[in-house]
């Protein structure tokens, strides 16, 4: 009876130590299920609003993504497609607020679209 209890404890310890590895593998598989997507850029500050009004508008795009499963090249490609032809995305910043991006994709990168 005692050896049965000891083997059960050993099995539980093995499962507990394997759990983080299994979680990482599962998260790595989520990269195709969690593609980056365009979202709302953060609000402009008052000086930024004045500058945008002087230059003809706010040409910014933002992308929500999972920093563990999405490459920078993929985020930049989406930002480039969102900016449109003749425009190039220039990185402005990154934040991790959950107000515009979901829990599994908490990173938001913001880009200014400038003429190429």
N, C-alpha and C positions, 0 to 999 in steps of 0.2 A: 504494500500500500504506500509506503514511504517513497519507493522508487518511482511510482506512478506520479506522485505529487512533484517530485524533483524533476521529472521529465516534462511535466506540464509547465513548470516555472522556466525551464530552459527554453521551451518552445515559445513562451510568451516574451522572454527576453530577446530571442532571435527576431521575432516579429516586430517588437518595439524598435530594435536597432535597424531593421530593414525598412521601416515605415518612411523615414525621411528620403531614402533613396527612391522608393516607389512614388512618393509625392513629387519628387523632382522629375522623374521619368514621365509621370502623368502630365505635369505642367509643360514639359517640352513637347508633348504631343498636342497640346492646346494651341500651338502657334498657328495652325491652319484654321482653328475654330475661333480665334480671337484676332482677326485681321485689324489693322489700324483703320481709323475712319476720321473724316473731317468733322469738326465740331465748332462751337462758337469760340472766337478768341476772347481773351480776358478784356474787361472794360478798359478804355483809354483813360489815362489821367488827364487833368485839365490842360497841361502844356501839350500833351500828345494830341488832344482834341483840336487845339488851336493849330498845331502843325499840320494835322490831317486836313483841316478846313482850308488852309493856305495852299496845300498841294493838290487839292481836288478830291479828297476822300480817303477813307480808310481801306487800304489794300492789304489786309492781313488775312491769313488763314491759320487755323489751329488743327492739330491732329491728336486724337487720343490713341494711346497704344500701351502695350504691356512691355516694359523695359527688359524683362527677362526673356521674352520670346520674339521680339521684333527688332530687326536690325535698323541702324541709323539710315542705311541706304533705302530701305523700304519706306521709312517715314518721309525721307526727303523726296522720294519718287511720288508719293501721294501728294505732298505739298506742292511739288512742281506741276502735277496734273491739275490741282485745284487752282493754282495761280493762272493757268491758261497760257496760250501761245504768246511768245514775245516777252514773257515775264519769268523771272528767276526768283525762287524763294531764298530769303536771307534770314537766318535764325535770329530770333529776338529773345527767346527765353524758354524756360521749361518749368512747369509746376506740377504738384501732386495733389491738388485739391479735388475732392470728389464731387464738387458741385456740377461739373459738366462732363466728367468721365466716370464710367462705372468702376466698381471695386476691382474687377479683374483686369482693367486697363486704366490704371490710375494716373499715368503720366500724360501730360498735355504739352506738346511742343507748339510754339507760336512762331510764325514766319511772316515777314513783310515781303510782299510781291513787288519786286523792282524790275525796271526795264533791263533787258539783257544787252 
